[in-house]
């Protein structure tokens, strides 16, 4: 059964239950009111009879003399003595008690009885001086009451059926309109499955803050994210293929050369070894990046003197800078953080190495370290050509290529993974990395890490 049918059935069942309870209450209330009116008429008739009753003396006994019992044609009356003998009645041809059990009652009592027709009977014991002398029974035909109640039941049943039918129709139409966006979601998902087109989006004309609007917004956001991941993955595969093609071509060329020469060649072997090392580094970087992105990067957590890592890295990178540019230490402070010393050094070496590569001769690279609140602030600033504004949001993506992208090495030794690895290492340390750059005015990378507090635990 479809969701639309289930919702319609639920609505109609709920309405039917409400109408059943409501109709039952109405029926009981109307019956109570009508019976109360009949009882009031019986009591009023009894009072009229009682007011016209006389007590006469007969043979030293007081006898109750009842008036004529035809006071009203809507009420039947019977007077019975103690021996169950009918003394008086206004219903000719009917000599049986209206309510046989009422003759034995010592208190006034109302009962519904059926004596060929439905009656409401009031039985009242008659007394003189505290001595019982008989019973007066007054009865009213309930035919009108029963007819009224049957008409009421008919009206309630017909009205309920019509109301339920209308509710089912309205519910079916309204749920169709309400569930139309969900059907659109289903159709879009099927179209995406058939055509592999993640660019499709679902339009929704209703309020975006309702449940359906929130669902469609979340679905569209998921599609956008999947589309971005799909394109990123496709670009990643293409970039990996491109990076692998060059060393593999070199290796194949050297092998073919040695085969034609019929002997090994030292220069060819060196070339093969170099390209194999290049492939090894690429695979290692990719594995490291995959671990970092998944949050499963193994880290040796311990207190790390970040200032010592900065000084050590600067000393090592002086060899790369040589006489090309000035590599110096800027603002500096002692900083203690929690993390993996080797991974944090890898971040710093990547950032300084990039800065040196893209800073022209005679330029300057400045490394600074300080504290801001409860965070360590590590900066690497260069006076290079800068990064174009349109490339800034993508500098931490794998293999990103821009016209002046700093993620690509001009000497062919890099793979465009250094900044991505640095980004994810910092993320896994609970920090963040930022970049600020203007073309022809240099670039600044800023790494924020939480300061060490207490024991270092992952």
SEDOMI-508356 format. One record per residue (C-alpha): x, y negated, z negated; residue in three letters. Coordinates in steps of 0.001 Angstrom, whole numbers, always signed. Layout:
% SEDOMI-508356
xx->X&yy->Y&zz->Z&res->ALA
...
END
This chain:
% SEDOMI-508356
xx->+0&yy->+0&zz->+0&res->UNK
xx->+1356&yy->-3393&zz->+976&res->UNK
xx->+2108&yy->-6126&zz->-1547&res->UNK
xx->-654&yy->-8220&zz->-12&res->UNK
xx->-3209&yy->-5434&zz->-534&res->UNK
xx->-1991&yy->-4787&zz->-4089&res->UNK
xx->-2270&yy->-8449&zz->-5023&res->UNK
xx->-5754&yy->-8700&zz->-3498&res->UNK
xx->-6838&yy->-5557&zz->-5358&res->UNK
xx->-5382&yy->-6935&zz->-8568&res->UNK
xx->-7221&yy->-10248&zz->-8209&res->UNK
xx->-10565&yy->-8605&zz->-7380&res->UNK
xx->-10216&yy->-6054&zz->-10182&res->UNK
xx->-9401&yy->-8793&zz->-12660&res->UNK
xx->-12354&yy->-10872&zz->-11478&res->UNK
xx->-14631&yy->-7819&zz->-11595&res->UNK
xx->-13602&yy->-7122&zz->-15177&res->UNK
xx->-14238&yy->-10740&zz->-16177&res->UNK
xx->-17646&yy->-10745&zz->-14486&res->UNK
xx->-18542&yy->-7451&zz->-16194&res->UNK
xx->-17714&yy->-8828&zz->-19638&res->UNK
xx->-19394&yy->-12155&zz->-18881&res->UNK
xx->-22510&yy->-10473&zz->-17454&res->UNK
xx->-22789&yy->-8130&zz->-20442&res->UNK
xx->-22587&yy->-11063&zz->-22833&res->UNK
xx->-25239&yy->-12969&zz->-20877&res->UNK
xx->-27541&yy->-9911&zz->-20812&res->UNK
xx->-27190&yy->-9352&zz->-24558&res->UNK
xx->-27718&yy->-13037&zz->-25323&res->UNK
xx->-30864&yy->-13317&zz->-23141&res->UNK
xx->-32305&yy->-10100&zz->-24597&res->UNK
xx->-31611&yy->-11326&zz->-28108&res->UNK
xx->-33355&yy->-14637&zz->-27395&res->UNK
xx->-36398&yy->-12965&zz->-25792&res->UNK
xx->-36775&yy->-10403&zz->-28603&res->UNK
xx->-36427&yy->-13187&zz->-31147&res->UNK
xx->-39296&yy->-15031&zz->-29443&res->UNK
xx->-41464&yy->-11886&zz->-29553&res->UNK
xx->-40613&yy->-11344&zz->-33219&res->UNK
xx->-41524&yy->-14945&zz->-33953&res->UNK
xx->-44909&yy->-14449&zz->-32280&res->UNK
xx->-45533&yy->-11289&zz->-34331&res->UNK
xx->-44620&yy->-13051&zz->-37570&res->UNK
xx->-46833&yy->-16007&zz->-36683&res->UNK
xx->-49756&yy->-13665&zz->-35950&res->UNK
xx->-49213&yy->-11865&zz->-39258&res->UNK
xx->-49268&yy->-15167&zz->-41124&res->UNK
xx->-52546&yy->-16111&zz->-39422&res->UNK
xx->-54073&yy->-12771&zz->-40409&res->UNK
xx->-52757&yy->-13081&zz->-43930&res->UNK
xx->-54201&yy->-16573&zz->-44289&res->UNK
xx->-57656&yy->-15302&zz->-43301&res->UNK
xx->-57576&yy->-12211&zz->-45518&res->UNK
xx->-59927&yy->-12131&zz->-48552&res->UNK
xx->-59903&yy->-10099&zz->-51744&res->UNK
xx->-63341&yy->-8782&zz->-52793&res->UNK
xx->-64349&yy->-6824&zz->-55898&res->UNK
xx->-65927&yy->-3422&zz->-55356&res->UNK
xx->-66790&yy->-1066&zz->-58255&res->UNK
xx->-64338&yy->-2753&zz->-60588&res->UNK
xx->-61671&yy->-2675&zz->-57883&res->UNK
xx->-60177&yy->-5417&zz->-55825&res->UNK
xx->-60342&yy->-4646&zz->-52109&res->UNK
xx->-58451&yy->-6484&zz->-49365&res->UNK
xx->-60885&yy->-7559&zz->-46633&res->UNK
xx->-59073&yy->-8242&zz->-43354&res->UNK
xx->-60457&yy->-10627&zz->-40767&res->UNK
xx->-61116&yy->-9623&zz->-37191&res->UNK
xx->-57825&yy->-8497&zz->-35601&res->UNK
xx->-58496&yy->-10039&zz->-32184&res->UNK
xx->-56765&yy->-13293&zz->-33039&res->UNK
xx->-54620&yy->-13172&zz->-29904&res->UNK
xx->-54782&yy->-11067&zz->-26825&res->UNK
xx->-50966&yy->-10951&zz->-26554&res->UNK
xx->-50623&yy->-9140&zz->-29873&res->UNK
xx->-52171&yy->-5791&zz->-30758&res->UNK
xx->-53079&yy->-5109&zz->-34397&res->UNK
xx->-53889&yy->-2034&zz->-36485&res->UNK
xx->-54807&yy->-1717&zz->-40145&res->UNK
xx->-54114&yy->+1650&zz->-41787&res->UNK
xx->-55026&yy->+2859&zz->-45266&res->UNK
xx->-52909&yy->+4963&zz->-47554&res->UNK
xx->-54338&yy->+8144&zz->-46057&res->UNK
xx->-53227&yy->+7185&zz->-42537&res->UNK
xx->-56800&yy->+6390&zz->-41534&res->UNK
xx->-57293&yy->+3586&zz->-39011&res->UNK
xx->-59527&yy->+940&zz->-40539&res->UNK
xx->-59385&yy->-1756&zz->-37878&res->UNK
xx->-57783&yy->-2481&zz->-34490&res->UNK
xx->-58134&yy->-4777&zz->-31496&res->UNK
xx->-56836&yy->-2165&zz->-29058&res->UNK
xx->-59874&yy->-96&zz->-28073&res->UNK
xx->-59220&yy->+3513&zz->-27128&res->UNK
xx->-55871&yy->+3787&zz->-28841&res->UNK
xx->-56163&yy->+5486&zz->-32242&res->UNK
xx->-52526&yy->+6426&zz->-32796&res->UNK
xx->-50123&yy->+4322&zz->-34874&res->UNK
xx->-47941&yy->+1988&zz->-32870&res->UNK
xx->-45007&yy->+3087&zz->-35026&res->UNK
xx->-45679&yy->+6275&zz->-37049&res->UNK
xx->-42500&yy->+5917&zz->-39054&res->UNK
xx->-43435&yy->+2357&zz->-39935&res->UNK
xx->-46439&yy->+3604&zz->-41954&res->UNK
xx->-44033&yy->+5016&zz->-44514&res->UNK
xx->-42000&yy->+1835&zz->-44869&res->UNK
xx->-42242&yy->-105&zz->-48121&res->UNK
xx->-40797&yy->-3275&zz->-46578&res->UNK
xx->-41623&yy->-5178&zz->-43390&res->UNK
xx->-39730&yy->-3702&zz->-40457&res->UNK
xx->-39362&yy->-4356&zz->-36699&res->UNK
xx->-38921&yy->-1455&zz->-34272&res->UNK
xx->-38927&yy->-867&zz->-30524&res->UNK
xx->-41193&yy->+2065&zz->-29638&res->UNK
xx->-42496&yy->+3607&zz->-26470&res->UNK
xx->-46138&yy->+4748&zz->-26579&res->UNK
xx->-46807&yy->+4977&zz->-22869&res->UNK
xx->-45526&yy->+1425&zz->-22666&res->UNK
xx->-42713&yy->-425&zz->-24336&res->UNK
xx->-43751&yy->-2143&zz->-27579&res->UNK
xx->-42177&yy->-4317&zz->-30200&res->UNK
xx->-43823&yy->-3336&zz->-33493&res->UNK
xx->-43909&yy->-5131&zz->-36852&res->UNK
xx->-44993&yy->-2902&zz->-39744&res->UNK
xx->-45980&yy->-4724&zz->-42981&res->UNK
xx->-47143&yy->-2859&zz->-46145&res->UNK
xx->-50302&yy->-4376&zz->-47760&res->UNK
xx->-50511&yy->-4719&zz->-51545&res->UNK
xx->-53021&yy->-5970&zz->-54146&res->UNK
xx->-51564&yy->-6756&zz->-57513&res->UNK
xx->-48486&yy->-4773&zz->-56721&res->UNK
xx->-50574&yy->-1744&zz->-55711&res->UNK
xx->-50176&yy->-535&zz->-52070&res->UNK
xx->-53432&yy->-223&zz->-50173&res->UNK
xx->-52237&yy->+320&zz->-46605&res->UNK
xx->-50115&yy->-949&zz->-43702&res->UNK
xx->-50706&yy->-3583&zz->-41066&res->UNK
xx->-48958&yy->-2994&zz->-37715&res->UNK
xx->-48636&yy->-5706&zz->-35086&res->UNK
xx->-47312&yy->-4890&zz->-31621&res->UNK
xx->-46405&yy->-6880&zz->-28538&res->UNK
xx->-45930&yy->-5463&zz->-25071&res->UNK
xx->-42325&yy->-5914&zz->-23859&res->UNK
xx->-43164&yy->-5459&zz->-20204&res->UNK
xx->-42450&yy->-9116&zz->-19433&res->UNK
xx->-39195&yy->-8970&zz->-21391&res->UNK
xx->-38130&yy->-5797&zz->-19604&res->UNK
xx->-39015&yy->-7276&zz->-16225&res->UNK
xx->-37041&yy->-10412&zz->-17049&res->UNK
xx->-34029&yy->-8381&zz->-18109&res->UNK
xx->-34208&yy->-6210&zz->-14976&res->UNK
xx->-34335&yy->-9337&zz->-12829&res->UNK
xx->-31378&yy->-10731&zz->-14768&res->UNK
xx->-29387&yy->-7525&zz->-14247&res->UNK
xx->-30183&yy->-7619&zz->-10534&res->UNK
xx->-29094&yy->-11243&zz->-10277&res->UNK
xx->-25882&yy->-10522&zz->-12201&res->UNK
xx->-25052&yy->-7464&zz->-10104&res->UNK
xx->-25764&yy->-9157&zz->-6780&res->UNK
xx->-23922&yy->-12296&zz->-7875&res->UNK
xx->-20949&yy->-10245&zz->-9079&res->UNK
xx->-20759&yy->-8286&zz->-5844&res->UNK
xx->-20884&yy->-11478&zz->-3795&res->UNK
xx->-18302&yy->-13145&zz->-6057&res->UNK
xx->-15968&yy->-10142&zz->-5854&res->UNK
xx->-16335&yy->-9994&zz->-2063&res->UNK
xx->-15577&yy->-13710&zz->-1748&res->UNK
xx->-12655&yy->-13362&zz->-4153&res->UNK
xx->-11281&yy->-10445&zz->-2136&res->UNK
xx->-11575&yy->-12442&zz->+1100&res->UNK
xx->-10054&yy->-15585&zz->-374&res->UNK
xx->-7342&yy->-13546&zz->-2102&res->UNK
xx->-6516&yy->-11734&zz->+1139&res->UNK
xx->-6230&yy->-14996&zz->+3068&res->UNK
xx->-4372&yy->-16882&zz->+331&res->UNK
xx->-1872&yy->-14084&zz->-269&res->UNK
xx->-1250&yy->-13930&zz->+3462&res->UNK
xx->-329&yy->-17595&zz->+3428&res->UNK
xx->+1665&yy->-17276&zz->+203&res->UNK
xx->+3568&yy->-14221&zz->+1426&res->UNK
xx->+4207&yy->-15587&zz->+4913&res->UNK
xx->+7669&yy->-16920&zz->+3897&res->UNK
xx->+8555&yy->-13454&zz->+2570&res->UNK
xx->+7567&yy->-11978&zz->+5906&res->UNK
xx->+9810&yy->-14576&zz->+7538&res->UNK
xx->+12638&yy->-13459&zz->+5267&res->UNK
xx->+12057&yy->-9857&zz->+6319&res->UNK
xx->+11947&yy->-10717&zz->+10024&res->UNK
xx->+15083&yy->-12845&zz->+9750&res->UNK
xx->+16912&yy->-10045&zz->+7950&res->UNK
xx->+15833&yy->-7578&zz->+10665&res->UNK
xx->+16910&yy->-9960&zz->+13427&res->UNK
xx->+20282&yy->-10427&zz->+11743&res->UNK
xx->+20638&yy->-6646&zz->+11500&res->UNK
xx->+19784&yy->-6155&zz->+15166&res->UNK
xx->+21730&yy->-9082&zz->+16608&res->UNK
xx->+24519&yy->-9545&zz->+13999&res->UNK
xx->+23648&yy->-13248&zz->+13996&res->UNK
xx->+24344&yy->-14736&zz->+10578&res->UNK
xx->+23677&yy->-18270&zz->+11813&res->UNK
xx->+19894&yy->-17822&zz->+11457&res->UNK
xx->+18153&yy->-19666&zz->+8638&res->UNK
xx->+14618&yy->-19551&zz->+7240&res->UNK
xx->+12541&yy->-22726&zz->+7312&res->UNK
xx->+10052&yy->-23336&zz->+4491&res->UNK
xx->+7444&yy->-26077&zz->+4472&res->UNK
xx->+6353&yy->-25642&zz->+855&res->UNK
xx->+7852&yy->-27186&zz->-2280&res->UNK
xx->+11458&yy->-26017&zz->-2697&res->UNK
xx->+11131&yy->-25761&zz->-6486&res->UNK
xx->+8522&yy->-22999&zz->-6491&res->UNK
xx->+9426&yy->-19297&zz->-6656&res->UNK
xx->+9231&yy->-18715&zz->-2904&res->UNK
xx->+11156&yy->-21904&zz->-2200&res->UNK
xx->+13900&yy->-20876&zz->-4620&res->UNK
xx->+14047&yy->-17411&zz->-3045&res->UNK
xx->+14392&yy->-18837&zz->+472&res->UNK
xx->+16996&yy->-21350&zz->-684&res->UNK
xx->+18996&yy->-18556&zz->-2312&res->UNK
xx->+18599&yy->-16398&zz->+813&res->UNK
xx->+19807&yy->-19206&zz->+3081&res->UNK
xx->+22749&yy->-19867&zz->+783&res->UNK
xx->+23589&yy->-16169&zz->+854&res->UNK
xx->+23412&yy->-16178&zz->+4658&res->UNK
xx->+25689&yy->-19212&zz->+4794&res->UNK
xx->+28162&yy->-17539&zz->+2470&res->UNK
xx->+28033&yy->-14285&zz->+4449&res->UNK
xx->+28505&yy->-16195&zz->+7693&res->UNK
xx->+31520&yy->-17987&zz->+6257&res->UNK
xx->+32968&yy->-14719&zz->+4936&res->UNK
xx->+32307&yy->-13023&zz->+8266&res->UNK
xx->+34121&yy->-15730&zz->+10221&res->UNK
xx->+36914&yy->-15796&zz->+7647&res->UNK
xx->+37299&yy->-12037&zz->+7874&res->UNK
xx->+37274&yy->-12109&zz->+11668&res->UNK
xx->+39863&yy->-14898&zz->+11690&res->UNK
xx->+41874&yy->-12996&zz->+9102&res->UNK
xx->+41950&yy->-9865&zz->+11255&res->UNK
xx->+42955&yy->-11920&zz->+14276&res->UNK
xx->+45692&yy->-13686&zz->+12312&res->UNK
xx->+47029&yy->-10452&zz->+10870&res->UNK
xx->+47085&yy->-8968&zz->+14366&res->UNK
xx->+48941&yy->-12018&zz->+15616&res->UNK
xx->+51472&yy->-11830&zz->+12772&res->UNK
xx->+52016&yy->-8115&zz->+13323&res->UNK
xx->+52364&yy->-8382&zz->+17087&res->UNK
xx->+55581&yy->-10414&zz->+17070&res->UNK
xx->+57695&yy->-8137&zz->+14832&res->UNK
xx->+56274&yy->-5023&zz->+16446&res->UNK
xx->+57137&yy->-6400&zz->+19893&res->UNK
xx->+60665&yy->-7123&zz->+18736&res->UNK
xx->+61023&yy->-3633&zz->+17255&res->UNK
xx->+59667&yy->-1984&zz->+20398&res->UNK
xx->+61955&yy->-4072&zz->+22605&res->UNK
xx->+65038&yy->-3133&zz->+20586&res->UNK
xx->+64075&yy->+545&zz->+20612&res->UNK
xx->+63585&yy->+467&zz->+24400&res->UNK
xx->+66929&yy->-1265&zz->+24791&res->UNK
xx->+68742&yy->+1390&zz->+22757&res->UNK
xx->+66971&yy->+4148&zz->+24694&res->UNK
xx->+68125&yy->+2697&zz->+28007&res->UNK
xx->+71676&yy->+2236&zz->+26678&res->UNK
xx->+71676&yy->+5778&zz->+25319&res->UNK
xx->+73267&yy->+4697&zz->+22067&res->UNK
xx->+72510&yy->+2646&zz->+18980&res->UNK
xx->+73341&yy->-1007&zz->+19013&res->UNK
xx->+74221&yy->-2843&zz->+15816&res->UNK
xx->+72551&yy->-6034&zz->+16934&res->UNK
xx->+69362&yy->-4176&zz->+17828&res->UNK
xx->+69408&yy->-2328&zz->+14516&res->UNK
xx->+69811&yy->-5624&zz->+12657&res->UNK
xx->+66859&yy->-7039&zz->+14582&res->UNK
xx->+64729&yy->-3989&zz->+13755&res->UNK
xx->+65715&yy->-4194&zz->+10103&res->UNK
xx->+64864&yy->-7897&zz->+10003&res->UNK
xx->+61435&yy->-7362&zz->+11497&res->UNK
xx->+60748&yy->-4399&zz->+9212&res->UNK
xx->+61600&yy->-6628&zz->+6249&res->UNK
xx->+59259&yy->-9231&zz->+7676&res->UNK
xx->+56444&yy->-6660&zz->+7925&res->UNK
xx->+57147&yy->-5478&zz->+4401&res->UNK
xx->+56880&yy->-9027&zz->+3084&res->UNK
xx->+53619&yy->-9543&zz->+4975&res->UNK
xx->+52071&yy->-6352&zz->+3603&res->UNK
xx->+53272&yy->-7214&zz->+112&res->UNK
xx->+51807&yy->-10708&zz->+321&res->UNK
xx->+48498&yy->-9351&zz->+1586&res->UNK
xx->+48283&yy->-6798&zz->-1224&res->UNK
xx->+49152&yy->-9440&zz->-3792&res->UNK
xx->+46540&yy->-11800&zz->-2359&res->UNK
xx->+43886&yy->-9067&zz->-2339&res->UNK
xx->+44603&yy->-8283&zz->-5998&res->UNK
xx->+44508&yy->-11944&zz->-6965&res->UNK
xx->+41247&yy->-12617&zz->-5125&res->UNK
xx->+39560&yy->-9609&zz->-6742&res->UNK
xx->+40712&yy->-10659&zz->-10228&res->UNK
xx->+42727&yy->-7438&zz->-10622&res->UNK
xx->+46169&yy->-8997&zz->-10380&res->UNK
xx->+48338&yy->-7350&zz->-13087&res->UNK
xx->+49746&yy->-10079&zz->-15310&res->UNK
xx->+52260&yy->-9783&zz->-18130&res->UNK
xx->+50703&yy->-12199&zz->-20615&res->UNK
xx->+53105&yy->-13824&zz->-23027&res->UNK
xx->+54122&yy->-17341&zz->-24111&res->UNK
xx->+55923&yy->-19036&zz->-21224&res->UNK
xx->+58145&yy->-22121&zz->-21484&res->UNK
xx->+57027&yy->-23823&zz->-18317&res->UNK
xx->+59775&yy->-26438&zz->-18560&res->UNK
xx->+62427&yy->-23698&zz->-18375&res->UNK
xx->+60772&yy->-22265&zz->-15236&res->UNK
xx->+60768&yy->-25725&zz->-13627&res->UNK
xx->+64476&yy->-26266&zz->-14310&res->UNK
xx->+65362&yy->-22760&zz->-13086&res->UNK
xx->+63319&yy->-23170&zz->-9909&res->UNK
xx->+64848&yy->-26557&zz->-9144&res->UNK
xx->+68325&yy->-25110&zz->-9491&res->UNK
xx->+67497&yy->-22239&zz->-7106&res->UNK
xx->+65771&yy->-24447&zz->-4535&res->UNK
xx->+68740&yy->-26830&zz->-4360&res->UNK
xx->+70328&yy->-24301&zz->-2035&res->UNK
xx->+67376&yy->-24647&zz->+367&res->UNK
xx->+67383&yy->-28450&zz->+159&res->UNK
xx->+71188&yy->-28745&zz->+647&res->UNK
xx->+72025&yy->-32152&zz->+2129&res->UNK
xx->+68710&yy->-32417&zz->+3982&res->UNK
xx->+66798&yy->-34259&zz->+1256&res->UNK
xx->+66877&yy->-35195&zz->-2390&res->UNK
xx->+65279&yy->-32704&zz->-4797&res->UNK
xx->+64965&yy->-34217&zz->-8235&res->UNK
xx->+63097&yy->-33991&zz->-11535&res->UNK
xx->+60521&yy->-36646&zz->-12336&res->UNK
xx->+58546&yy->-37106&zz->-15532&res->UNK
xx->+59357&yy->-34148&zz->-17759&res->UNK
xx->+58161&yy->-32691&zz->-21044&res->UNK
xx->+58403&yy->-29415&zz->-22907&res->UNK
xx->+55305&yy->-27316&zz->-22206&res->UNK
xx->+54253&yy->-23909&zz->-23533&res->UNK
xx->+51545&yy->-21937&zz->-21715&res->UNK
xx->+50251&yy->-18369&zz->-21712&res->UNK
xx->+50757&yy->-16301&zz->-18584&res->UNK
xx->+53024&yy->-14217&zz->-16412&res->UNK
xx->+56411&yy->-15899&zz->-16099&res->UNK
xx->+57286&yy->-14317&zz->-12744&res->UNK
xx->+53925&yy->-15230&zz->-11158&res->UNK
xx->+54072&yy->-18817&zz->-12404&res->UNK
xx->+57601&yy->-19108&zz->-11034&res->UNK
xx->+56299&yy->-17743&zz->-7705&res->UNK
xx->+53735&yy->-20558&zz->-7624&res->UNK
xx->+56373&yy->-23195&zz->-8293&res->UNK
xx->+58814&yy->-21764&zz->-5738&res->UNK
xx->+56058&yy->-21668&zz->-3086&res->UNK
xx->+55089&yy->-25286&zz->-3707&res->UNK
xx->+58685&yy->-26579&zz->-3781&res->UNK
xx->+59601&yy->-24479&zz->-731&res->UNK
xx->+56663&yy->-25885&zz->+1240&res->UNK
xx->+57558&yy->-29426&zz->+205&res->UNK
xx->+61157&yy->-28950&zz->+1387&res->UNK
xx->+60057&yy->-27452&zz->+4721&res->UNK
xx->+57766&yy->-30336&zz->+5592&res->UNK
xx->+59858&yy->-33215&zz->+4332&res->UNK
xx->+62092&yy->-34786&zz->+6987&res->UNK
xx->+65784&yy->-35372&zz->+6527&res->UNK
xx->+66522&yy->-38104&zz->+4035&res->UNK
xx->+63197&yy->-37575&zz->+2277&res->UNK
xx->+62546&yy->-36760&zz->-1323&res->UNK
xx->+60809&yy->-34024&zz->-3327&res->UNK
xx->+59947&yy->-34800&zz->-6946&res->UNK
xx->+58819&yy->-32206&zz->-9487&res->UNK
xx->+57141&yy->-33383&zz->-12696&res->UNK
xx->+55800&yy->-31678&zz->-15814&res->UNK
xx->+53705&yy->-33130&zz->-18637&res->UNK
xx->+50731&yy->-32711&zz->-20934&res->UNK
xx->+47255&yy->-34182&zz->-20537&res->UNK
xx->+44993&yy->-33314&zz->-23452&res->UNK
xx->+44998&yy->-29530&zz->-23863&res->UNK
xx->+46336&yy->-28899&zz->-20366&res->UNK
xx->+49729&yy->-28737&zz->-18732&res->UNK
xx->+50140&yy->-30844&zz->-15594&res->UNK
xx->+52706&yy->-29695&zz->-13024&res->UNK
xx->+53215&yy->-31906&zz->-9947&res->UNK
xx->+55198&yy->-31402&zz->-6750&res->UNK
xx->+55385&yy->-34553&zz->-4620&res->UNK
xx->+57084&yy->-34976&zz->-1263&res->UNK
xx->+57549&yy->-37820&zz->+1201&res->UNK
xx->+56726&yy->-35741&zz->+4269&res->UNK
xx->+54262&yy->-36365&zz->+7091&res->UNK
xx->+51257&yy->-35495&zz->+4956&res->UNK
xx->+48242&yy->-33357&zz->+5744&res->UNK
xx->+45404&yy->-34529&zz->+8008&res->UNK
xx->+42180&yy->-35242&zz->+6165&res->UNK
xx->+40252&yy->-32598&zz->+8110&res->UNK
xx->+42796&yy->-29941&zz->+7095&res->UNK
xx->+42850&yy->-30690&zz->+3349&res->UNK
xx->+39814&yy->-28513&zz->+2432&res->UNK
xx->+41437&yy->-25514&zz->+4154&res->UNK
xx->+45076&yy->-25612&zz->+3004&res->UNK
xx->+44509&yy->-22774&zz->+503&res->UNK
xx->+42887&yy->-20463&zz->+3061&res->UNK
xx->+44777&yy->-17465&zz->+4408&res->UNK
xx->+46497&yy->-18036&zz->+7767&res->UNK
xx->+44769&yy->-21395&zz->+8194&res->UNK
xx->+46056&yy->-23176&zz->+11293&res->UNK
xx->+45946&yy->-26914&zz->+11671&res->UNK
xx->+47867&yy->-29178&zz->+13967&res->UNK
xx->+50180&yy->-30127&zz->+11116&res->UNK
xx->+49188&yy->-27378&zz->+8702&res->UNK
xx->+51681&yy->-26925&zz->+5873&res->UNK
xx->+50595&yy->-23293&zz->+5588&res->UNK
xx->+52573&yy->-22416&zz->+8736&res->UNK
xx->+56316&yy->-22203&zz->+8862&res->UNK
xx->+58169&yy->-23824&zz->+11712&res->UNK
xx->+61007&yy->-21316&zz->+11486&res->UNK
xx->+58701&yy->-18320&zz->+11921&res->UNK
xx->+59557&yy->-16801&zz->+8540&res->UNK
xx->+56298&yy->-17693&zz->+6806&res->UNK
xx->+52863&yy->-16217&zz->+7251&res->UNK
xx->+50605&yy->-18982&zz->+5959&res->UNK
xx->+49916&yy->-17058&zz->+2739&res->UNK
xx->+52043&yy->-18960&zz->+228&res->UNK
xx->+49460&yy->-21572&zz->-762&res->UNK
xx->+46683&yy->-18974&zz->-865&res->UNK
xx->+48740&yy->-16806&zz->-3200&res->UNK
xx->+49606&yy->-19816&zz->-5370&res->UNK
xx->+45939&yy->-20821&zz->-5536&res->UNK
xx->+44771&yy->-17409&zz->-6721&res->UNK
xx->+47615&yy->-16933&zz->-9190&res->UNK
xx->+46696&yy->-20232&zz->-10822&res->UNK
xx->+43001&yy->-19221&zz->-10833&res->UNK
xx->+43900&yy->-15945&zz->-12570&res->UNK
xx->+45696&yy->-17980&zz->-15245&res->UNK
xx->+42544&yy->-19965&zz->-15987&res->UNK
xx->+43839&yy->-23087&zz->-14246&res->UNK
xx->+43294&yy->-24942&zz->-11006&res->UNK
xx->+45381&yy->-26406&zz->-8228&res->UNK
xx->+44675&yy->-29663&zz->-6411&res->UNK
xx->+46161&yy->-31421&zz->-3403&res->UNK
xx->+46288&yy->-35103&zz->-2584&res->UNK
xx->+47723&yy->-36221&zz->+732&res->UNK
xx->+47723&yy->-39078&zz->+3198&res->UNK
xx->+49255&yy->-38873&zz->+6650&res->UNK
xx->+52700&yy->-40460&zz->+6838&res->UNK
xx->+52630&yy->-41050&zz->+3068&res->UNK
xx->+53476&yy->-37638&zz->+1682&res->UNK
xx->+51650&yy->-34930&zz->-244&res->UNK
xx->+51207&yy->-34129&zz->-3923&res->UNK
xx->+50202&yy->-30745&zz->-5319&res->UNK
xx->+48964&yy->-30717&zz->-8921&res->UNK
xx->+48693&yy->-27550&zz->-10997&res->UNK
xx->+46630&yy->-27616&zz->-14187&res->UNK
xx->+47135&yy->-24845&zz->-16758&res->UNK
xx->+45719&yy->-24498&zz->-20289&res->UNK
xx->+48286&yy->-24982&zz->-23045&res->UNK
xx->+49111&yy->-22002&zz->-25248&res->UNK
xx->+46997&yy->-21786&zz->-28406&res->UNK
xx->+47661&yy->-18936&zz->-30829&res->UNK
xx->+48473&yy->-15466&zz->-29527&res->UNK
xx->+48570&yy->-15010&zz->-25767&res->UNK
xx->+46029&yy->-12399&zz->-24661&res->UNK
xx->+44571&yy->-11771&zz->-21246&res->UNK
END
